[in-house]
Amino acid sequence: MSEAEVRELLQPCTNLVGGIIHACHRLMREFGYISVDQKHILADIFNLSVAEVSGVISFYHDFKTEPQPSKLLRICTAEACQANRSRDLVAAVESHLGSKIPCQTADGETTVSFVYCLGLCPNGPAVEINGQLVSNATADQVLSHL
């Protein structure tokens, strides 16, 4: 996508309160990450320094600055899920992968990370697998996606 097309994509965000956040979400939806060139475009559009734009991007976990694997597995580590044995689930995943979370699978296709609360508190442990929420998640369910 050309610079002009990126600017056109971001134009509707310029009149919104918190427009830079909306613009970053648009870039994430379109590209999966925010490139260095796009940081410069954001800085220009919102009259900010590149350092300020980088600060916004780095503050929010969901904004990425590098291409991401196509699959995402996030395990909730909030208190309610811990009370429902999410630590056992984490241990099973780490044992299976031979690595501590956060990490990527050996094939580089899946990112495994933690999230703090998916809103399924009474039905933990909760996980998110490629955007789908799973309550009462078992190790077998989660490992089948790795």
C-alpha angles and dihedrals in degrees: 000000000000124000090252090054091049090051090050090050091053098040096092089058095059094080096046127098104253088015095166090061091051090047092051090051090051091052091048092051093047101040107012091237142032113252128210090253090052090052088058091049091049090049091052096045095047096036093241134130119258087245090058091049090048089051092055092047095047093047094063118063094209093061111087130190098199133051110277131217113266095244129058130194118184124183120203115236099179118128097262092053091045088054086054093053102266088147089064089051091050091049091051092050093046091048091050093048096039088226141091118254128278094061146112127251117258091257090054092233100110132049114206116198145148127259128192107232128343093193096254094106099146091049105047153186088068128189136177115221114188091330095315118115118225122193125199087020118194128205090245091055093049097042091052087067095052 
